[in-house]
């Protein structure tokens, strides 16, 4: 007997006498219901069978239902399933091997908090205070404004940072998640350079310390000035490339002209980074010299180079790479940079850039060459933004004048450069940029 059937009959359109007869035929089945279901059926009988003519029969029926009925208690609810056991330290597994395995689980899904908690248990077993910080981080992830947890985090974080806690002039931006530094900016300070704060330190050594412990799961890393007198990023690149990283965003060269001239900076050979940073979504490279090398970043969405001298080989590596997720490509070539735009022929042909919507090839000595290559290209059809500003135009902007229909779908077209006169371009959403050509930056 399913109690819902009886309830449906009592609530249905039948005449009350028919409902009464239906219930009388099922007295034994209703008696056998468990207590909560039985009480609901009796309550519904008294409510729905309320005709004065049937009063005596209904009263007798309810009495009959109760007569000789044996109570059947409501069963206790099923206990929730036990959580999976936290990993222990079996004798057959070395601690470092277990730690690597747990870190790999976090790498696979950086938002999965259970993996962090398992790793926290592992660290607690090793006596590492970061394990406790992970537990605090879990509470803050649930309630970022929890004052007690915020205070506990502020007290414990310096212990996890160790010697890094004394470098607040260099480690200038920190964001924590689940007990780990998720985002950081490192920049050499004038106080260290002048000797106002001691001891002097090397930025790549600070970075190595950060990435070895509290920042080993870092996702967003910005490197500012390496040093005021020799802004070379070679050692920084080596540190990042020591092991695979879960980086989503990387910015090398985040500094202003008041800190260092662009041509004093050198990014050297960047090729060791790419096999170790395959999760990158956003990459910005800023320096006077940079050698990109063969690049393979299948998840990259935005790529930006800021330089006064992008060499032909680097441009070729960018042009020949596969960019399945790339949406925005911004290339400053610079006053000393290559003019061999043919290196980007695969991109103009839209061979491996299915999602590219914004193309900036600017600050160059070849603005007219860019227009000449793109006017008949397959890529132009999928672009929404094209920027060829701060460039030279020896042959003017004839492709735009002769083939305006090819550019009318663009949401934005930015042009500007030496001796370039503004002209009427009907139907084209054009922005006339600065009237100067390429500079070193």
N, C-alpha and C positions, 0 to 999 in steps of 0.2 A: 504494500500500500504506500503510495507516494502522497504525503500530506498535501502537496500543492494541488493534486487532482481534486481533493475534497474542497479545498479553498476555492478553486475555480468553479466547481459546481455551485457552491453556496453563493458566490458572487455573480453567477451567470443569470441568464434571462428566464430560466425555468420558473414555473409556478411553485409557490412555497410548499404545496402539498407534494409535488413531485420531488422536490429537494429532500423533504422529510423521508419519503419512501426510499430514496437513494441512500441516505445515511443509515436508515434502519437495516438495510441489507448488508451493511459493512461495519456493524458494531464491533465484531471481533477484531477486524483489521485496525480500527481506530483505537481500540483499547491497547493494541500492541505498539502504538507509537511511543517514541521517547517523550519525556515529560514536557519539553518546550513545544514540540509539535502538537501533542495532545491538547495542551492548554490553549493553543491558538485555534485549533479546530472547534473546541467547545465554545470559545469566545465568539467565533464567527457564527456558530449555530444559534446562540442566544441573540445575536445582533440581526441576522438575516431572516430567521424564522420567527417573526414577531407578530404574526396575525393572531388576533384575540381568539379566533375560532380554533387555532391549533395550539393554544397555550398549554392545555393539559397534556397533549401528546408530546409536545417539545419538552415539557418538564419531566415527563416519564422517560423520554429518550435520554436526556442528560443524566438522569439518575441511573439508568441502565448502563450507560457508558462508564460511569464511575464504579458501579457495583463489581466487586471482586477484581478490580483492575490492580495490577502489580506495577509499582513505580519503576520507571526505566530512566535513570539519571542521564543528564546530558554528558556525553563523553568529554574528557579533558582535551583541550586543544593539543595538536601535535607540537612537540617542541621544535623550535627552529633548527635547521641543520647546523651542526657544529662547523665553525669556520675551519678552513684547511689549516693543518698544523704549520706553524712557522718553521722555516728551515733551521735545522740544528747543525752542529759541527761534527759530522760523522768522522771517526778516526781515519777513514779511507780517503777523505777529501782534505787537501791542504787548505788552510784559511785563505790564501791568496787566490787559489783556484775558485773557491766558493764566492769570494768577493767579485772576481771577474765575471762569474756567471750571473750574479745578481745585478751587477752593473749592466750587463748585456741585456737583461730583461727591462731595465729602465731605458736603455738606449732604444729598444724596440718600440716602447710607448712611453715617452717622457711625461705624459699626463696621468698614467696609471699609478695611483697613490699606493696601492697594495705592494707594488714592487719596491717602492721606497721604504715602506715599513719593514719588509723582510730584510732589506739591506741594513736598516737601522738596528734590527735585532742582532745581525751579524756584527755590526760595529760595537754595539754595547757589549757583546760577548768578548770582544777584543779590548775593551776598556777605552774605546775611542769616544770622546764627548760628542762627536758629531752624531752618534746614534741617538742620544737624547735630544739633540737639536732637531732631528728628523721628526720625532714624536711631537715636539712643540710646533714644528712646521705644519704637521697634519692638522692640528687644532686651529692654526692661523689660516690654513687654506679653507677650513669650514667657516671660520668667523674672523676675518682680517682685523676687526676692531676689538678683539678680546684683550682687554687691558692687562690682565694677569699674564697671558701668554706673550704679549708684546714685551712686557718687562722681563720675563724669563728669557725670551729670545735675545734681547739687548744685553742681558748679563752673560749668556753663554756664547754668543757669536764671537766675541773677541778671543775666547779660549780656543775656538775652532780655527779662527784665522791665525792664531799664534803670532809670529813676528810681523805678519802683514797688518795687524791691528795698529801698529805704530807708523804705518805708511799712508795715512789718510790724505796726504798731499799728492800722492801718486795714484793710489787706488781711489779715484775720485767719485766713482759711481758704482754702487752695489745694489743688486736686487736678489733677494733670497727666495727660494721655493723648496719646501720640504727638506730644509736643512742644508741645502746646497746653494752656492752662488749661481744663479741662473743668468744674470746679466752683469757686465762690468765694463768700466772704461779705465784704462791705465794711461797715464801721461806723465812724462818727466817734469819735475817742477823747478822753477827758477830758484826756490829756496835751497834745494839740494845743490844746484849748479853753483850758486853763490856761497855755499857753505853755511847758510843761515840755519839749516837743519842737517844734522849729522846722525849717522854716517852717510856718506854718499853711496848710492846704490845704482845698479845697472837694471834698466827696465826689463830686459829679457829674463834676468834672474828672478825678479819679482813675479813676472808672468809664469815662470816655471814653477815657483812655489805655489801660486794660486791654482794652476792647472793640475798639480800633483795631489791636492787634497780637496779643499772646500769648493774649488771650481772645476773639478774633473768632469762634471756633467754640464758645463756651461753651454748655453745656446746662443747668447748674444754678446759679442766681444768687439769692443772698439779700442783701437790703439792710437793714441795721440802722438805727441812729440816723443821721440826716443831719447834725444839729447840735443841741447841747443847748439853745440859746436860740431856735431857729426850725426846727422839724423839718418842713420842707416838702419833698415829694417831686416837685414839679413839674419841676425841672431833671433829676432822675434819669429820670423818665418820658420826657422829650425825648431824652435820650441813648440810651436803649434803643430808642426808636422811630425813630432816624435811618436804620436799614436793617433788612432782614429778619433775624431771628434764629432760631437753631436751638434755642432754649430749650425744655427739657422741663419744667423746674420753676422757678417764680418766687415769691419771698416778699418782699413789700414791707412793711416795718414790724416787723422782728424785733428788738424791744427790750423791756426790762422797765420796770415802773412806777418802779423806783429810778433809771432813766436819764431818763425823761421821762413826763409825764402824757399819757394818751391824747388828751385834748382839746386838747393843744398841737400835735398832728400833723395834717397835711393832705395827702391824696393827690391833691387837685385833679382835673383831668380825665384819666381813664385811657383814653379812647377811642382816642388815637393808638397805643396799644400793640397793640391786637388784630390789625390787619392785618399787623403785623410779627412776631407771635409765634404763628402758627397751629399750631405743633408742640407747644404747651404741653399737658402731661398733668396738672400739679398747679399750682394757683394759690392763694396765700394773700394777702389784702389786710388790713392792719391800720392803722387810723388814725381820728382823731376825725371827720374829714370825708372823704368819698370820693364821687366822681361817676363811676359805672361807664361810662356812655355805652352806645351800641349795641354789643353784644358778640357776637362770632362766633368761637368756639374749638371747631371740630368734633372735636378729638381729646382734649379735656379730660376727665379722669377724676374729679378732685376739685376742688371750688371751696369756699373758706372765706372769709367776711368776718367781721372782728373789729372792731367799731365801737360807739360809743355813739349814733350818729346816721346810720343808713342811710335815705336819703331815698326818698320815694315813686317818683320818676323812676327811680332806680337799681334799685329792686326790680322795677319794671315791665320794665326792659331785661333783667333776669335771667329774669323770668317768660316773656317773649316769645321769648327766644333758643332756637335749636335745640341740643339737647345729646345727640347720638347715642351718645356714649361715656360720659356722666357716670354715675358710680356713687354718689358721695357729694356731697351739697349741704348745707353748713353755713352758716347765715345768722344772725349776731347782729344784731339790729335796734337794740338799745340803748334807754336810758331816754328819749332824745330822738328816737328813730327813728320811722318811719311805722308806723301801725297798719292801713294799707289792705292787708290780706292778699289782697283781691280781685285785686291785681296779679299774684299767682301762679296765677291761675285756669288758664292753659294747662298749668302743671305739675301741678296737682291733677287735671286731666283726662287726664294721662299722654299728651299729644299728641306731645311731642317728647323724651321722656325714657325710652326703652325699657329702659335698663339701670340706672336709678336704684334703689338699694336702701336707702340711708341718707339720711334727711331730718332735719336739725336746724334748727328755727326757734325760737331761744331767746334769752334775755336780751331779752325784749320786753314790751310793754304789752298784748299781745293773745293770750295763751295759749289762752283759751277760744275765741277766734275761729278760731285755727288748728285746734282740735279740731272745731269746728262745720263748717268747710270740708272737712276731710279725712274725716270719718266716712262720708259718702256718696260719696266720690271714687273714681274708677277707680284712682288712684295707690296708694291704701292697699293694694290687693290685691297689688301687686308689692313693697311695702316690707318690709324685714326689721328696720330700726331706725327709731324715731321719737323725737325729743327735743324736748320743749317745756318745758324747765326754765328756772329763773331768770326766770319770767314772772308777769304778773298774770292772775288768773282771776276776773273780776267775776261771772261766772255759774257758777263752779265747773267741775266736770268731768262735767256731765250726759251728754254724748255717750258717755263711757266706761261710765257706769252704765246708761244705757238701751240701749246697743248693744254689749255686751261681746264678742259673737261676731265683730264686725268687727275686733277688735284681738287676738284670741287667737293668730293665726298669727305675730305679731311675735316676733322673737328677743329684742328689748329695747324697752321703752317707758320713757322717762325723763320724770318730771313733777316740778315743784317751783316754788314761788313764794309771793308774799305771801298770808298768811292761808289757805293751802291745807291742809286737814286730810287726813291719810292715811285712806283708806277701803279696805275689802275689795273687791277686784276679782277674783273667782274666775276662774281659768283664764288670767289675763293676766299675763305676765312683766313686772311693773312695778317700776321703781326709783324710790324717792321721793328727789328731789334736795334741794338747799338750800331752806330755807323763806324765801327772800327774793326779791323781784322784780327787775326790771331795774336794772342800774347803768350808768354811762356806758360802761364796757367790757363 
